[in-house]
Amino acid sequence: MTDNNTLFRGLMQKPYEPTFVPKVDGKLYYDLPDAYLTDQYRPYGPSIQNRFGINAETRVPFPNISPPDLSFADVVSRRGVFSVFNAAHRRAAGQLIQLFLDQPNPTTLGAVAAYLRDRVNAPMFQYALAIALIHRDDTRDVEIPSFLELFPDRFVDPAVFPQLREESNLLDRGSRRAIDIPSNYTASDRVNEQRVAYWREDIGLSLHHWHWHLVYPSTGPDRVVRKDRRGELFYHMHQQTIARYNIERFANGLARTLSFSQLRESIPEAYFPKIVRSSDGRAFSCRYPNQVMKDVNRVEDESTIRLADMDVSIKRIFEAIDNGYAQATNGDRVPLDNEKGIDLIGDLLEASTNSINFNYYGDYHQNGHVMLGYIHDPDNSYLEGVGVMGDLTTTMRDPLFYRWHQHIDDIFVRHKQRLPAYTSLELSFNDITVDSFDVQLNKANAPKNVLLTFWQRSQFDLGTGIDFVPEGNLFVTFTHIQHAPFSYRIQATNNGGSMRRGTVRLFLGPKVNDRGQVLPFRDQRRHMVELDKFTVNLRPGQNSIVRRSDESNLTIPYERTFRNIAASSQPGMEVFQFCNCGWPSHMLLPKGSASGLEYDFFVMISNYNQDRVEEFNENDNCNDAHMFCGLRDRRYPDARSMGYPFDRFTPNSVGSLQEFARPYRNMATTPVSIRFTNTVIART
């Protein structure tokens, strides 16, 4: 009997090669009935079997099935441009997810998937199948490839692919060299925004964003969309991303990104992505300086959005926030000024199918992506495809993503400022004192509170994602930011007479802006970013807490961000799926500066009895990035508001982080210098 990983692995490789072509380096062959073959290849069924099925080590036979009705998928062609921001595409993907979920067992699911694979849009197929595999109880052991494995064209300078094809056609796999992806190839240094291109265009960042939306899709069956605090997670993950981006801008002499809230203003930022889609050989369209958003009327893409409708949506959203209640579909007023309000607003604003009243409040966030993605050709006069802003896999590469999401975050802040500041009872932890707090590199005699960043060159095999090339590895190297491993060292005293349990919350915040001016706390608070959160048992008396940076419950290690299924298919390898969701560990710290840029590090130990939702083991493989990704099939494991204690406004009398922490013995701050070395170190 074929195991699940073997059954589905080949279906998620080389997405444009027909299913009958052997996969996994020619070792896996799907034995397809003639009915599975498309009209193009069905007349050649016997010769196809004779040509391709002879030498494979593993043959997976499929039974004849009743072909499902696929008319819903006609909204986007097999090699067309699929976008989950496009409402028609989302609906089709939702139906495809439901079709996959409805199958009674993995064997039938594999058969249906094999039949569909060459008949529907390839990215939509991969998106829907991945979501179904993640959410089915009987396919939890299936390894989900990263999008880099499937569609490397979304992340790689197209100049690299001719070199890879030359290597694969002329050299045996053992003789092929790794081709380097150049850094900062999208613009010259004359463009100021290029100073942070290494961050925006980091492959791991885009892979994180894609996988988060696999775990939390906005549209589809209830069982995949309706999750605990899903709307709040949408707010929190994106808020933290924008805060991190602004911190990176400060370090590179750039001001905080401007909110794109005036939809009719010209956009000075251009973006020339230099990405060519392998599906049709066409480039993602560019955006020239000072373009203006207009009504989108692309009948061919079933995409019609008017600026006037966006005005109505945002007006109604603002009214709901300012009035403190949203209007449900039945006319009921649903209160927002409480702990659940942020979750309701998140679903309403994204907007997911959880929206309390989708028809009334509209699809503001996703329609914004569509309009900005088609800003170069809003009525399809020039038959141009979507720009990177309109594609979930590429959108974070564009400076405009951060301007749009700064606007989205400002809408959430409009709600948060209506909530009362946290009280001393909510912030304190009786009997617990943080006596000292430092960070230190994990090497002997390292000075305290000095951290190091540098460039790292890493390698990845693109062989499973490049279609119609000879079998074997096709390695590329790429350069990304990295930090030296370090540890947090906390001394805490439990002044009570019994064991107490606490939650350690670690944050980092910028001290100065791009001009070196000290940030007032009202600005710094919005840029406090989480580094880690974990529970501790505090015995009476003194306690020494040491926590390594690579233990963070925010991040996943490099091996999971850049996982390669083809290279990790040996028996006994750990299986990761849901747990591939998490912030890339190499992006935990900001870059800093050559001379050392000082940041405020903050620690708080809160009362676990007030934090607890339900018990869970933080050391389980799938629990180690729950800060952004939650827990599979369980409630979010922290009862506090996401971002606590910095998600709410503070009294005007609080002028600094130190003043915020001073009244509370369970909090401490320490200045930490982050030094950047402009050196490239190869990953070992």
C-alpha positions as CSV (number, residue, x, y, z in Angstrom):
1,M,0.0,0.0,0.0
2,T,1.3,3.5,-0.9
3,D,2.0,5.7,2.0
4,N,0.6,9.2,2.0
5,N,3.8,11.0,1.4
6,T,4.6,8.9,-1.6
7,L,1.0,9.3,-2.9
8,F,1.1,13.1,-2.8
9,R,4.8,14.0,-3.2
10,G,4.9,13.9,-6.9
11,L,1.6,15.8,-7.3
12,M,3.4,18.7,-5.6
13,Q,6.5,18.8,-7.8
14,K,7.2,20.3,-11.2
15,P,3.7,21.8,-11.4
16,Y,3.5,22.3,-15.2
17,E,4.9,18.9,-16.2
18,P,2.1,16.5,-16.9
19,T,1.3,14.1,-14.1
20,F,2.4,11.1,-16.2
21,V,6.0,12.3,-16.3
22,P,8.0,10.6,-13.5
23,K,8.7,12.6,-10.4
24,V,11.2,12.5,-7.5
25,D,14.2,12.3,-9.8
26,G,12.4,9.7,-12.0
27,K,11.9,7.3,-9.1
28,L,8.1,7.8,-8.8
29,Y,5.6,7.1,-11.6
30,Y,1.9,7.6,-11.5
31,D,0.1,4.8,-13.4
32,L,-2.8,6.8,-14.8
33,P,-5.9,5.3,-16.6
34,D,-6.4,6.9,-20.0
35,A,-9.3,8.9,-18.7
36,Y,-6.9,10.9,-16.5
37,L,-5.0,12.1,-19.5
38,T,-6.0,15.5,-20.9
39,D,-7.3,15.7,-24.5
40,Q,-3.8,16.7,-25.6
41,Y,-2.2,13.4,-24.5
42,R,-5.0,10.8,-24.3
43,P,-4.5,9.6,-27.9
44,Y,-0.9,8.6,-26.9
45,G,-1.7,6.8,-23.7
46,P,0.0,3.4,-24.5
47,S,3.2,5.1,-25.8
48,I,3.3,7.3,-22.8
49,Q,3.3,4.3,-20.5
50,N,5.9,2.6,-22.5
51,R,8.1,5.6,-22.6
52,F,7.8,6.9,-19.0
53,G,6.8,4.0,-16.8
54,I,9.5,1.5,-17.3
55,N,12.4,2.5,-15.1
56,A,10.6,4.0,-12.1
57,E,11.3,2.4,-8.7
58,T,7.8,3.1,-7.4
59,R,4.6,2.9,-9.4
60,V,1.4,4.4,-7.9
61,P,-1.7,3.1,-9.7
62,F,-5.0,5.0,-9.7
63,P,-8.5,3.6,-10.3
64,N,-11.0,5.0,-12.7
65,I,-13.2,7.6,-11.1
66,S,-16.2,9.6,-12.0
67,P,-14.9,12.9,-13.3
68,P,-16.0,15.8,-11.0
69,D,-17.6,18.9,-12.4
70,L,-14.7,21.4,-12.8
71,S,-16.7,24.2,-14.5
72,F,-16.2,26.4,-11.4
73,A,-12.4,26.4,-12.0
74,D,-12.7,27.9,-15.5
75,V,-12.4,31.4,-13.9
76,V,-8.6,31.1,-14.4
77,S,-6.8,29.0,-17.0
78,R,-4.3,26.3,-16.2
79,R,-1.4,28.7,-17.0
80,G,-3.2,31.9,-16.1
81,V,-2.4,34.2,-13.2
82,F,-4.1,33.0,-10.0
83,S,-4.5,35.4,-7.1
84,V,-6.2,34.8,-3.8
85,F,-6.9,38.5,-3.6
86,N,-9.2,38.1,-6.6
87,A,-12.7,37.3,-5.3
88,A,-13.6,35.1,-8.2
89,H,-10.4,33.1,-7.9
90,R,-10.9,32.8,-4.1
91,R,-14.4,31.4,-4.6
92,A,-13.0,28.8,-7.1
93,A,-10.2,27.9,-4.8
94,G,-12.7,27.5,-1.9
95,Q,-14.8,25.1,-4.0
96,L,-11.6,23.1,-4.9
97,I,-10.7,22.9,-1.2
98,Q,-14.1,21.6,-0.4
99,L,-13.9,19.0,-3.2
100,F,-10.6,17.8,-1.7
101,L,-12.0,17.7,1.9
102,D,-15.1,15.8,0.8
103,Q,-13.0,12.8,-0.4
104,P,-13.5,9.8,2.0
105,N,-9.9,8.8,2.4
106,P,-6.4,9.7,1.2
107,T,-6.5,7.1,-1.7
108,T,-9.6,8.7,-3.2
109,L,-8.2,12.2,-2.6
110,G,-5.0,11.2,-4.4
111,A,-7.0,9.9,-7.3
112,V,-9.1,13.0,-7.6
113,A,-6.1,15.3,-7.2
114,A,-4.2,13.3,-9.9
115,Y,-7.2,13.7,-12.3
116,L,-7.5,17.5,-11.6
117,R,-3.8,18.3,-11.6
118,D,-3.4,18.8,-15.3
119,R,-6.8,20.4,-15.8
120,V,-6.9,23.3,-13.4
121,N,-4.7,26.3,-12.7
122,A,-1.4,25.1,-11.3
123,P,-1.0,27.6,-8.4
124,M,-4.6,27.3,-7.5
125,F,-4.3,23.5,-7.4
126,Q,-1.2,23.6,-5.2
127,Y,-2.9,26.2,-2.9
128,A,-6.1,24.2,-2.5
129,L,-4.4,20.8,-2.1
130,A,-2.0,22.1,0.5
131,I,-4.8,23.6,2.5
132,A,-6.8,20.4,2.3
133,L,-3.9,18.2,3.3
134,I,-3.1,20.5,6.3
135,H,-6.7,20.4,7.5
136,R,-7.6,16.8,7.0
137,D,-7.1,14.4,9.9
138,D,-5.9,11.6,7.7
139,T,-3.2,13.5,5.8
140,R,-1.4,15.2,8.7
141,D,1.7,13.3,7.9
142,V,2.1,14.7,4.4
143,E,5.0,17.0,3.9
144,I,3.9,20.3,2.3
145,P,6.6,21.7,0.0
146,S,7.5,25.4,0.3
147,F,6.4,27.6,-2.6
148,L,10.0,28.1,-3.4
149,E,10.1,24.4,-4.3
150,L,7.0,24.7,-6.5
151,F,7.3,28.0,-8.2
152,P,10.9,29.4,-7.8
153,D,10.2,31.9,-10.6
154,R,8.4,34.0,-8.0
155,F,11.6,34.6,-6.0
156,V,14.6,34.3,-8.3
157,D,16.2,36.6,-10.8
158,P,15.1,35.3,-14.2
159,A,18.7,35.5,-15.4
160,V,19.5,32.5,-13.2
161,F,17.2,30.1,-15.1
162,P,19.0,29.9,-18.4
163,Q,22.2,29.1,-16.5
164,L,20.4,26.4,-14.6
165,R,19.0,24.8,-17.7
166,E,22.4,24.9,-19.4
167,E,23.9,23.1,-16.4
168,S,21.2,20.5,-16.2
169,N,21.3,19.7,-20.0
170,L,25.1,19.5,-20.3
171,L,26.4,18.2,-17.0
172,D,25.7,15.2,-14.8
173,R,24.2,16.1,-11.5
174,G,27.4,15.6,-9.6
175,S,29.2,18.1,-11.8
176,R,26.6,20.9,-11.7
177,R,27.6,24.1,-9.9
178,A,25.4,26.3,-7.8
179,I,24.2,29.5,-9.5
180,D,24.2,32.6,-7.4
181,I,21.1,34.8,-7.2
182,P,22.4,38.4,-7.2
183,S,21.5,40.6,-4.3
184,N,19.5,43.8,-4.9
185,Y,18.8,43.2,-8.6
186,T,15.5,45.1,-8.8
187,A,16.9,48.6,-8.6
188,S,20.2,50.6,-8.3
189,D,21.5,52.3,-5.2
190,R,20.2,55.6,-6.5
191,V,16.7,54.5,-5.4
192,N,16.4,55.1,-1.7
193,E,13.9,52.3,-1.1
194,Q,16.5,49.9,-2.3
195,R,18.3,50.3,1.0
196,V,15.8,47.8,2.5
197,A,15.3,45.6,-0.6
198,Y,17.3,42.9,1.2
199,W,14.5,42.8,3.8
200,R,11.4,43.1,1.5
201,E,12.8,40.7,-1.0
202,D,14.0,38.1,1.5
203,I,12.7,34.8,0.2
204,G,12.0,33.5,3.7
205,L,9.7,36.5,4.4
206,S,7.5,35.7,1.4
207,L,7.5,32.0,2.3
208,H,6.3,32.9,5.8
209,H,3.5,35.1,4.4
210,W,2.4,32.4,2.0
211,H,2.4,29.6,4.5
212,W,0.5,31.7,7.1
213,H,-2.3,32.1,4.6
214,L,-2.3,28.4,4.0
215,V,-3.0,27.9,7.7
216,Y,-5.4,30.8,7.8
217,P,-7.1,31.1,4.4
218,S,-9.6,34.0,4.1
219,T,-12.1,32.0,2.0
220,G,-13.1,28.3,2.0
221,P,-15.1,25.8,4.0
222,D,-15.8,26.8,7.6
223,R,-13.5,24.1,9.0
224,V,-10.5,25.8,7.4
225,V,-11.4,29.4,7.9
226,R,-13.2,29.6,11.3
227,K,-10.4,29.3,13.8
228,D,-9.9,30.7,17.2
229,R,-9.0,34.5,17.1
230,R,-8.3,34.3,13.4
231,G,-9.1,37.9,12.8
232,E,-6.9,39.1,15.6
233,L,-4.0,37.0,14.3
234,F,-4.5,38.7,10.9
235,Y,-4.1,42.1,12.7
236,H,-1.2,41.0,14.9
237,M,1.0,39.2,12.4
238,H,0.7,42.1,9.9
239,Q,1.1,44.8,12.6
240,Q,4.3,43.1,13.8
241,T,5.6,42.8,10.2
242,I,5.0,46.5,9.6
243,A,6.7,47.4,12.9
244,R,9.7,45.3,12.0
245,Y,9.9,46.9,8.5
246,N,9.9,50.4,10.0
247,I,12.6,49.4,12.5
248,E,14.7,48.2,9.5
249,R,14.0,51.5,7.7
250,F,15.3,53.5,10.7
251,A,18.5,51.4,10.7
252,N,19.0,52.3,7.0
253,G,18.3,56.0,7.3
254,L,14.7,55.9,6.0
255,A,11.7,57.4,7.7
256,R,8.7,55.3,8.8
257,T,6.7,54.1,5.8
258,L,3.8,56.5,5.0
259,S,0.3,55.2,5.3
260,F,-1.5,54.9,1.9
261,S,-4.8,56.1,3.1
262,Q,-5.6,58.7,0.4
263,L,-6.5,56.3,-2.4
264,R,-6.5,59.0,-5.1
265,E,-3.0,60.4,-4.3
266,S,-0.2,59.6,-6.7
267,I,2.3,56.9,-5.5
268,P,5.9,58.1,-5.8
269,E,7.4,54.7,-5.2
270,A,8.0,52.7,-8.4
271,Y,8.7,49.0,-8.4
272,F,10.2,46.9,-11.2
273,P,10.1,43.3,-9.9
274,K,12.0,41.6,-12.6
275,I,10.2,38.3,-12.1
276,V,9.1,36.2,-15.1
277,R,6.3,33.6,-14.6
278,S,7.3,30.2,-15.9
279,S,3.6,29.5,-16.7
280,D,3.4,31.8,-19.7
281,G,6.9,33.4,-20.0
282,R,5.5,36.9,-19.1
283,A,6.9,39.2,-16.5
284,F,5.0,40.5,-13.5
285,S,4.1,44.0,-14.5
286,C,6.0,47.0,-13.1
287,R,4.7,50.2,-11.6
288,Y,6.1,53.5,-12.7
289,P,6.6,56.5,-10.4
290,N,3.6,58.7,-9.5
291,Q,0.9,56.3,-10.8
292,V,-2.6,56.8,-9.5
293,M,-5.1,54.1,-8.5
294,K,-8.2,54.0,-10.7
295,D,-11.3,51.9,-11.0
296,V,-10.6,48.3,-12.0
297,N,-12.7,47.0,-14.8
298,R,-11.2,43.8,-16.1
299,V,-14.1,41.7,-17.3
300,E,-11.8,38.9,-18.5
301,D,-10.4,38.5,-14.9
302,E,-13.9,38.9,-13.3
303,S,-12.4,41.8,-11.4
304,T,-14.5,45.0,-11.2
305,I,-13.8,47.3,-8.3
306,R,-14.7,51.0,-8.0
307,L,-13.0,53.6,-5.9
308,A,-16.4,54.8,-4.9
309,D,-17.2,51.4,-3.4
310,M,-13.9,51.5,-1.5
311,D,-14.9,54.9,-0.1
312,V,-18.2,53.4,1.1
313,S,-16.5,50.4,2.7
314,I,-14.0,52.4,4.7
315,K,-16.6,54.9,5.7
316,R,-18.8,52.1,7.1
317,I,-15.8,50.4,8.8
318,F,-14.9,53.8,10.5
319,E,-18.5,54.2,11.6
320,A,-18.5,50.8,13.2
321,I,-15.2,51.5,15.1
322,D,-16.3,55.0,16.2
323,N,-19.7,53.8,17.3
324,G,-18.3,50.8,19.1
325,Y,-20.5,48.3,17.3
326,A,-20.8,46.6,13.9
327,Q,-24.0,45.8,12.1
328,A,-24.7,42.1,11.6
329,T,-26.6,40.7,8.6
330,N,-29.7,40.5,10.6
331,G,-29.5,44.1,11.7
332,D,-28.2,43.3,15.2
333,R,-25.6,45.6,16.8
334,V,-22.5,43.6,17.7
335,P,-20.3,45.4,20.3
336,L,-16.7,46.0,19.4
337,D,-15.4,47.9,22.5
338,N,-14.3,44.7,24.2
339,E,-11.6,42.0,24.0
340,K,-13.3,40.3,21.1
341,G,-13.7,43.5,19.1
342,I,-10.3,43.3,17.4
343,D,-11.1,39.7,16.2
344,L,-14.3,40.9,14.6
345,I,-12.7,43.9,13.0
346,G,-9.8,41.7,11.7
347,D,-12.2,39.4,9.9
348,L,-14.3,42.3,8.7
349,L,-11.4,44.3,7.4
350,E,-9.4,41.5,5.7
351,A,-12.2,40.5,4.7
352,S,-12.6,36.8,5.4
353,T,-15.7,34.7,5.1
354,N,-15.9,35.1,8.8
355,S,-16.9,38.8,8.2
356,I,-19.9,39.7,10.3
357,N,-21.5,41.4,7.3
358,F,-19.5,41.0,4.1
359,N,-22.1,42.5,1.8
360,Y,-22.3,45.7,3.9
361,Y,-18.6,46.2,4.9
362,G,-17.1,44.9,1.7
363,D,-13.7,43.5,0.8
364,Y,-11.6,46.6,1.6
365,H,-8.2,45.0,2.3
366,Q,-8.1,42.5,-0.5
367,N,-9.7,44.8,-3.1
368,G,-6.9,47.3,-2.3
369,H,-4.4,44.6,-3.3
370,V,-6.2,44.0,-6.5
371,M,-6.5,47.7,-7.4
372,L,-2.8,48.3,-6.7
373,G,-1.9,45.1,-8.5
374,Y,-3.6,46.4,-11.6
375,I,-2.6,50.1,-11.3
376,H,-0.6,49.8,-14.6
377,D,-3.5,48.5,-16.7
378,P,-6.8,48.8,-14.7
379,D,-9.1,48.0,-17.7
380,N,-6.9,45.5,-19.5
381,S,-6.4,47.7,-22.5
382,Y,-2.8,46.5,-22.8
383,L,-3.5,42.8,-21.9
384,E,-1.0,43.1,-19.0
385,G,-1.1,40.7,-16.1
386,V,-1.1,41.6,-12.4
387,G,1.8,43.3,-10.6
388,V,3.4,41.8,-7.5
389,M,0.9,43.6,-5.2
390,G,-1.9,41.5,-6.6
391,D,-0.2,38.1,-5.9
392,L,0.0,36.7,-2.3
393,T,3.4,35.0,-3.0
394,T,5.1,38.2,-4.2
395,T,3.3,41.1,-2.6
396,M,5.8,41.6,0.3
397,R,8.5,42.4,-2.2
398,D,6.9,45.7,-3.1
399,P,7.4,48.9,-1.0
400,L,3.7,49.6,-1.6
401,F,2.7,46.5,0.4
402,Y,4.0,48.2,3.6
403,R,2.3,51.5,2.8
404,W,-1.0,49.7,2.3
405,H,-0.6,47.7,5.4
406,Q,0.5,50.7,7.4
407,H,-2.9,52.1,6.5
408,I,-4.6,48.8,7.5
409,D,-2.8,48.9,10.8
410,D,-3.9,52.5,11.4
411,I,-7.5,51.4,11.1
412,F,-6.9,48.8,13.8
413,V,-5.2,51.5,15.9
414,R,-8.4,53.6,15.6
415,H,-10.2,50.8,17.4
416,K,-7.4,50.1,20.0
417,Q,-7.4,53.8,21.1
418,R,-11.0,53.4,22.2
419,L,-10.0,50.8,24.8
420,P,-8.9,51.8,28.3
421,A,-5.2,51.7,29.2
422,Y,-4.2,48.6,31.1
423,T,-4.5,48.9,34.8
424,S,-1.8,48.2,37.3
425,L,-3.7,45.1,38.3
426,E,-3.5,43.9,34.6
427,L,0.2,44.7,34.3
428,S,1.6,43.7,37.7
429,F,2.5,40.2,39.1
430,N,2.5,40.2,42.9
431,D,5.6,38.8,44.6
432,I,7.6,38.6,41.3
433,T,10.6,40.8,40.8
434,V,12.9,41.0,37.7
435,D,16.3,41.8,39.3
436,S,18.4,41.9,36.2
437,F,18.0,41.4,32.5
438,D,20.8,41.1,29.9
439,V,21.5,39.5,26.5
440,Q,24.7,37.9,25.5
441,L,26.2,36.1,22.5
442,N,26.6,32.3,22.9
443,K,30.4,32.4,23.1
444,A,32.9,32.6,25.9
445,N,33.7,36.0,27.3
446,A,31.3,37.8,25.0
447,P,30.4,41.3,26.2
448,K,26.9,41.8,27.6
449,N,24.2,43.5,25.5
450,V,26.1,43.5,22.2
451,L,24.6,41.5,19.4
452,L,26.0,40.9,15.9
453,T,24.4,40.6,12.4
454,F,26.0,39.8,9.1
455,W,25.3,38.5,5.6
456,Q,24.9,34.8,5.1
457,R,25.1,32.9,1.9
458,S,22.8,29.8,1.8
459,Q,22.0,27.2,-0.8
460,F,18.8,25.6,-2.1
461,D,17.9,23.0,-4.7
462,L,15.3,24.2,-7.2
463,G,15.2,20.9,-9.1
464,T,11.7,20.1,-8.1
465,G,10.2,23.4,-9.3
466,I,11.7,23.8,-12.7
467,D,9.7,22.0,-15.4
468,F,11.0,20.2,-18.4
469,V,14.6,19.9,-17.5
470,P,16.7,16.7,-16.9
471,E,16.4,15.1,-13.5
472,G,18.7,16.0,-10.6
473,N,19.7,18.9,-8.4
474,L,19.7,22.5,-9.6
475,F,21.3,24.5,-6.8
476,V,21.2,28.2,-6.3
477,T,22.9,30.4,-3.6
478,F,21.3,33.5,-2.2
479,T,22.4,36.0,0.4
480,H,20.3,37.1,3.4
481,I,20.6,38.8,6.7
482,Q,21.6,36.7,9.7
483,H,22.5,37.1,13.4
484,A,24.9,35.4,15.7
485,P,23.1,33.1,18.2
486,F,22.6,34.7,21.6
487,S,20.8,34.1,24.9
488,Y,18.6,36.2,27.2
489,R,19.7,36.1,30.9
490,I,17.1,37.0,33.5
491,Q,17.4,37.0,37.2
492,A,14.0,36.9,39.0
493,T,12.9,36.6,42.6
494,N,9.7,35.0,43.8
495,N,9.0,36.8,47.1
496,G,6.1,34.5,47.9
497,G,6.2,31.2,49.8
498,S,5.1,28.9,47.0
499,M,5.9,28.0,43.5
500,R,4.5,30.5,41.0
501,R,4.1,30.1,37.2
502,G,4.7,33.0,34.9
503,T,4.8,33.9,31.2
504,V,8.1,35.6,30.1
505,R,7.4,38.1,27.4
506,L,10.4,39.5,25.4
507,F,10.3,42.5,23.2
508,L,12.6,44.8,21.2
509,G,12.0,48.4,20.3
510,P,13.8,51.2,18.5
511,K,15.3,54.0,20.6
512,V,15.7,56.5,17.7
513,N,14.2,57.2,14.3
514,D,16.0,57.5,11.0
515,R,17.5,60.9,11.9
516,G,18.8,59.7,15.3
517,Q,16.1,61.5,17.3
518,V,14.8,59.7,20.4
519,L,11.3,58.2,19.7
520,P,8.6,59.4,22.2
521,F,7.0,56.4,23.8
522,R,3.7,56.9,21.9
523,D,5.7,56.1,18.7
524,Q,8.1,53.5,20.2
525,R,5.1,51.6,21.7
526,R,3.8,50.9,18.2
527,H,7.2,49.6,17.1
528,M,7.7,47.2,20.0
529,V,8.2,43.8,18.4
530,E,7.9,40.4,20.0
531,L,11.0,38.2,20.2
532,D,9.8,35.3,22.3
533,K,7.2,34.2,24.9
534,F,7.4,31.2,27.1
535,T,6.3,29.9,30.5
536,V,8.5,29.4,33.6
537,N,8.1,27.9,37.0
538,L,9.4,30.3,39.7
539,R,10.4,28.7,42.9
540,P,10.5,30.8,46.1
541,G,13.6,32.9,46.2
542,Q,16.0,33.6,43.4
543,N,15.6,32.1,39.9
544,S,18.0,32.2,37.0
545,I,16.4,32.0,33.6
546,V,18.5,31.5,30.4
547,R,16.7,31.3,27.1
548,R,18.5,30.8,23.8
549,S,17.4,32.9,20.8
550,D,16.9,29.7,18.7
551,E,14.2,28.5,21.2
552,S,11.9,31.4,20.2
553,N,8.2,30.6,20.0
554,L,8.0,33.2,17.2
555,T,10.3,31.7,14.7
556,I,11.0,28.5,12.8
557,P,14.5,27.5,11.9
558,Y,16.1,27.9,8.5
559,E,15.5,24.2,7.8
560,R,11.8,24.6,7.9
561,T,11.5,28.0,6.2
562,F,13.6,26.6,3.3
563,R,12.5,23.0,3.7
564,N,13.2,20.8,0.7
565,I,10.9,17.8,0.5
566,A,12.9,16.0,-2.1
567,A,16.0,16.2,0.1
568,S,14.2,15.2,3.3
569,S,12.2,12.1,2.1
570,Q,14.4,9.5,3.8
571,P,12.7,7.2,6.3
572,G,12.7,8.6,9.8
573,M,12.9,12.3,8.9
574,E,10.8,14.6,11.0
575,V,7.5,15.5,9.3
576,F,6.5,19.1,9.4
577,Q,3.4,20.7,7.9
578,F,1.3,23.1,10.0
579,C,4.5,23.7,11.9
580,N,6.2,25.2,8.8
581,C,4.3,28.4,9.7
582,G,6.5,30.8,11.6
583,W,8.6,33.9,11.3
584,P,12.0,33.1,9.7
585,S,14.6,32.8,12.4
586,H,17.3,34.6,10.4
587,M,15.1,37.7,10.5
588,L,14.6,37.8,14.3
589,L,16.8,40.8,14.8
590,P,17.1,44.1,12.9
591,K,20.3,44.7,10.9
592,G,21.6,47.4,13.2
593,S,24.6,49.5,12.1
594,A,28.3,49.1,11.6
595,S,29.0,51.3,14.6
596,G,26.3,49.6,16.7
597,L,22.7,50.8,16.8
598,E,21.2,50.8,20.3
599,Y,17.7,49.3,20.9
600,D,15.6,48.9,24.0
601,F,15.1,45.2,25.0
602,F,12.2,44.6,27.4
603,V,11.2,41.7,29.6
604,M,8.0,41.2,31.5
605,I,6.9,38.2,33.6
606,S,3.1,38.1,33.7
607,N,0.8,35.9,35.9
608,Y,0.3,32.6,34.1
609,N,-3.0,32.1,35.9
610,Q,-4.3,35.2,34.0
611,D,-2.6,34.1,30.7
612,R,-3.6,30.5,30.7
613,V,-6.1,29.2,28.1
614,E,-5.4,25.5,28.2
615,E,-2.3,23.4,28.9
616,F,0.0,22.6,26.0
617,N,3.6,21.5,25.6
618,E,5.8,24.2,24.2
619,N,8.4,21.6,23.2
620,D,6.1,19.7,20.8
621,N,7.4,20.1,17.3
622,C,4.3,21.8,16.0
623,N,4.0,24.3,18.9
624,D,7.1,26.3,18.5
625,A,5.9,29.2,16.4
626,H,2.5,29.7,18.0
627,M,3.0,33.5,18.5
628,F,2.0,34.1,14.9
629,C,0.5,30.8,13.9
630,G,-1.5,29.6,16.9
631,L,-1.9,25.9,17.7
632,R,-3.4,23.3,15.4
633,D,-7.0,22.5,16.3
634,R,-6.7,24.3,19.6
635,R,-7.4,27.7,21.0
636,Y,-4.7,30.4,20.9
637,P,-2.5,29.7,23.9
638,D,-2.5,33.2,25.5
639,A,-5.6,34.8,27.0
640,R,-4.1,38.3,26.8
641,S,-4.7,40.5,23.8
642,M,-2.1,39.9,21.1
643,G,0.7,42.5,21.5
644,Y,0.1,42.9,25.2
645,P,1.2,45.0,27.0
646,F,2.0,47.4,24.1
647,D,-1.2,47.1,22.1
648,R,-3.1,49.8,23.9
649,F,-2.5,53.4,24.4
650,T,-0.9,54.6,27.7
651,P,-1.5,57.8,29.7
652,N,0.3,60.9,28.3
653,S,2.4,61.0,31.5
654,V,4.3,58.0,30.3
655,G,7.1,59.4,28.2
656,S,9.5,56.5,27.8
657,L,9.7,52.7,28.0
658,Q,11.6,53.1,31.2
659,E,8.8,55.1,32.7
660,F,6.3,52.5,31.5
661,A,8.2,49.7,33.3
662,R,9.3,51.6,36.4
663,P,6.2,51.1,38.5
664,Y,6.2,47.3,38.0
665,R,8.8,45.0,39.6
666,N,7.9,42.3,37.1
667,M,9.3,44.3,34.2
668,A,12.8,45.4,33.2
669,T,14.5,47.0,30.2
670,T,18.1,47.0,29.0
671,P,19.9,48.9,26.1
672,V,21.4,46.5,23.6
673,S,23.7,47.4,20.7
674,I,23.3,45.6,17.4
675,R,26.4,45.7,15.3
676,F,26.3,44.8,11.6
677,T,29.4,43.4,9.8
678,N,29.3,43.8,6.1
679,T,30.8,40.3,5.5
680,V,29.3,37.3,3.7
681,I,29.6,34.0,5.6
682,A,28.7,30.8,3.9
683,R,26.1,28.6,5.7
684,T,27.6,25.3,6.7
